[in-house]
Amino acid sequence: MRQNEARAKHNRARRSRMRTLIKNVLASTERAEAEKHLNPAISQIDKMANKGLVHPNNAARKKARLTRYVNSLS
C-alpha cells in the first residue's frame, strides 16, 4: 500500500505537469510562442505514453491536436 501511494503521487505529479504544458501551448496566441511550448509538451506526452500512464493512441491524438493547433496559428 505504501508503494502504491508513492507511485500514485508520482504519477499524479507527472500527469499534472503534462496537462500544464498542454495548457501553455493552447494559451499561446502567437505561433512563435506556441512553437516554443510545443516541444516540451510533446516530449512530456511521449514520456507519459512510454511509462504507461497514458495510452499510446491517446498520446498520439494529443500530439496531433496540439500540432494542428500550432499550425493553424498565423
Secondary structure, DSSP 8 states (H G I E B T S, - for coil): -HHHHHHHHHHHHHHHHHHHHHHHHHH--SHHHHHHHHHHHHHHHHHHHHHTSS-HHHHHHHHHHHHHHHHH--
